[in-house]
Amino acid sequence: MGTGQSTEIHLPSPSQKGSISLEEAITRRRSIRDFTPEPISQSQLSQILWATQGITDTSLKLRAVPSAGATYPLEIFVVCGQNGIEEIGDGIYHYSIAHHSLTLHHKGDVRLDLARASLNQEFIYEAPVDIVICALYQRTTLGYGSRGERYVHMEVGHAGQNIYLQATALGLATVAIGAFNDEQVRQVLRLDKQYKPLYIMPVGRPARS
């Protein structure tokens, strides 16, 4: 994954029962590109990360999204701006699925660089937090060959929709971004070459209801 620091932040336990129904979350779901600068809470981030790749069955190690052969090729990174998440400093964090925690990968606010690598989509910088979903294709292609690439893309779609629905249920907003320079995003995140960025999803409070 490249160089980083080992500061670990254990996130609050996620809830498995929300305040609105799944049907209501689906109805309300929208792609939002206008965010306030207000931080999101650790509990909100915890819930979104759990919905993205969190463990839902501890005995079988099953996760919140289906994965071909349970190969789980996705890795989640959180790009946090200054005061983007309550009581968490700015930087790039890796989501540890097994421990439901964040590990500091690189200190500093890289949201502007991330926006520049994404065709100057300024709302990536304006959102307090950006979730970047990357893939390690070999985890899936090892068993499925080139067909495994399709399975990876299916899985990132599942994860993206879960982020949409969970953000909506929390009163937050997001948008799925696929327009970016892959290599530039990888460099901004300080990742090794086997990591392939697939989605950038800014998350924050909507500027307009």
Rosetta blueprint (number, residue, H / E / L):
1 M L
2 G L
3 T L
4 G L
5 Q L
6 S L
7 T L
8 E E
9 I E
10 H E
11 L L
12 P L
13 S L
14 P L
15 S L
16 Q L
17 K L
18 G L
19 S L
20 I L
21 S L
22 L H
23 E H
24 E H
25 A H
26 I H
27 T H
28 R H
29 R L
30 R L
31 S E
32 I L
33 R L
34 D L
35 F E
36 T L
37 P L
38 E L
39 P L
40 I E
41 S L
42 Q H
43 S H
44 Q H
45 L H
46 S H
47 Q H
48 I H
49 L H
50 W H
51 A H
52 T H
53 Q H
54 G L
55 I E
56 T E
57 D E
58 T L
59 S L
60 L L
61 K L
62 L E
63 R E
64 A L
65 V L
66 P L
67 S L
68 A H
69 G H
70 A H
71 T L
72 Y L
73 P L
74 L E
75 E E
76 I E
77 F E
78 V E
79 V E
80 C E
81 G L
82 Q L
83 N L
84 G L
85 I E
86 E L
87 E L
88 I E
89 G L
90 D L
91 G E
92 I E
93 Y E
94 H E
95 Y E
96 S E
97 I L
98 A L
99 H L
100 H L
101 S E
102 L E
103 T E
104 L E
105 H E
106 H E
107 K E
108 G L
109 D L
110 V L
111 R H
112 L H
113 D H
114 L H
115 A H
116 R H
117 A L
118 S L
119 L L
120 N L
121 Q L
122 E L
123 F H
124 I H
125 Y H
126 E H
127 A L
128 P L
129 V E
130 D E
131 I E
132 V E
133 I E
134 C E
135 A E
136 L L
137 Y L
138 Q H
139 R H
140 T H
141 T H
142 L H
143 G H
144 Y H
145 G L
146 S L
147 R H
148 G H
149 E H
150 R H
151 Y H
152 V H
153 H H
154 M H
155 E H
156 V H
157 G H
158 H H
159 A H
160 G H
161 Q H
162 N H
163 I H
164 Y H
165 L H
166 Q H
167 A H
168 T H
169 A H
170 L L
171 G L
172 L L
173 A E
174 T E
175 V L
176 A L
177 I E
178 G L
179 A L
180 F L
181 N L
182 D H
183 E H
184 Q H
185 V H
186 R H
187 Q H
188 V H
189 L L
190 R L
191 L L
192 D L
193 K L
194 Q L
195 Y L
196 K E
197 P E
198 L E
199 Y E
200 I E
201 M E
202 P E
203 V E
204 G E
205 R L
206 P E
207 A L
208 R L
209 S L
